[in-house]
Amino acid sequence: MNEIVNYSMFIDGRWTEAADGKRLGSVNPATGEDWASFPEAGIRDVDAAVRAAHKAMTEGPWSRMTASERGKRLRRLADLLAAQADDVAKLETTDTGKLIRETRSQTRYTAEYLNYFAGAADKLEGATLPIDKPDLFVMTIREPIGVVAAIVPWNSQLMLTAVKLGPALATGNAIVIKASEHGPVPLLELARLCAEADIPPGVVNVVTGLGDPCGKALTTHPLVARIAFTGGPSTARHIIRNSAENFGVVTLELGGKSPILVFDDADLDSAVNGILAGNFGATGQSCVAGTRVFIQASVYDEVLGRVAERAKRIRIGNPMEEQTEMGPLATKGQRDNIERVVAASLKEGASLVTGGSRPAAQPKGWYFEPTILACETAAVPVARQELFGPVLSAFRFKDEADAIAAANDTEFGLAAGIFSRDGGRALRVMRQLRTGIVWINSYRASSPIAPFGGYKSSGTGREAGRESLLDYTRTKTVWIDTSTKPMGDPFIMR
């Protein structure tokens, strides 16, 4: 039996247990064994965290700190995270099953997100308005929006936290982060680094618990002014309803069922690598996974054959080993759902190209083979449901119009990929895709400079980029009478 590591929540600068003493456990997806324990936050714990955040930004040193100083603290946090990336990555790999190579790289790049927002902290400016009334000087200033509730999933959790934490702190807010019950440990480690970076108590709080009561208490709390959520549409609907209790501003990043379009003039090496990256990178556990692959008929057999051949050679194994190319799914529930959907799709007419089973060489843990299903119709379940695993559905298309119609035939609209050497075609198609992100001859690239978000059921609002900073502020309009005369009688109309 492995020794269980016990973790605590971080509230008001202190490590705390749940008020009622309840705890939850975390399972190592590579072995299926319990490895960590953490508090199960209830309503009282969430209330304490939110009140600590509210006090920190209204009474504490954070409320008096200059924008430049806030930026310095964020930059210090970025430096600490980069310096300890190896240790944080090991925790994340143990907690979620993501490849150590990916968690290490992503942790280091998450520091760049924090650096971006640190640099932007003292760059937000107000404006003076050319008002249409004499003797009145009018200006706008931007102020913190209030306590931020950030709810993040277990996948890419450090980066998905940084795009909320970074702009929140850069603009002077305080934050309560609800970590996923399926893998919260890396965010508890981030909280430790926040304290080490001299971010004042209460500014960053991390609670651990279930959606109800923890998430519900957080998103309905009267002192919460903004809710930033990454997850699924069904949970998002509850959050929107919850926000009616506090009129919190809500942004939602809800994943998708993204299309990859491969035209017959594409560089097929790039197309094959794009499909592999979009489906089997991160074991397919990416919100931008390009799980609906549309290939022009004349190159369909060649492209699909090359993808299948490479998929069969993907090295599946221990995510802590450097040579491993694909690790386990994060939860047993994911694997069980994928098995059900794949079986139902095959029953409804899809054809299995490769995969479709648990790998025999990995009897423990939540592993599933890289899987490709050839589909004649988009009505099969695998083409409609976001599976969050290494499963793609492949389709033929005739021409541009056919490809665009098929790509847009989904409730989601987060991302898309286009592979074509014809620049004009790529731009024409890009303009007609109803998605928030389009990669052309590339896939899964990201940057703190580039906004991230979707259309339709993939959510509202954008994370990263300059405009995300504005979303964490409110505009205050200031009117100043510069006249030497008294203010006029309000009952005399001119």
Secondary structure, 3 states (H helix, E strand, C coil): CCCCEECCEEECCEEECCCCCCEEEEEECCCCEEEEEEECCCHHHHHHHHHHHHHHHHCCHHHHCCHHHHHHHHHHHHHHHHHCHHHHHHHHHHHHCCCHHHHHHHHHHHHHHHHHHHHHCCCCCCEEECCCCCCEEEEEEEEECCEEEEECCCCCHHHHHHHHHHHHHHCCCCEEEEECCCCCHHHHHHHHHHHHCCCCCCCEEEEECCHHHHHHHHHHCCCEEEEEEECCHHHHHHHHHHHHHCCCEEEEECCCCCEEEECCCCCHHHHHHHHHHHHHHHHHCCCCCCCEEEEEHHHHHHHHHHHHHHHHCCCECCCCCCCCCECCCCCHHHHHHHHHHHHHHHHCCCEEEECCCCCCCCCCCCCCCCEEEECCCCCCHHHCCCCCCCEEEEEEECCHHHHHHHHHCCCCCCEEEEECCCHHHHHHHHHHCCCCEEEECCCCCCCCCCCECCCHHHEECCECCHHHHHCCEEEEEEEEECCCCCCCCCCCCC
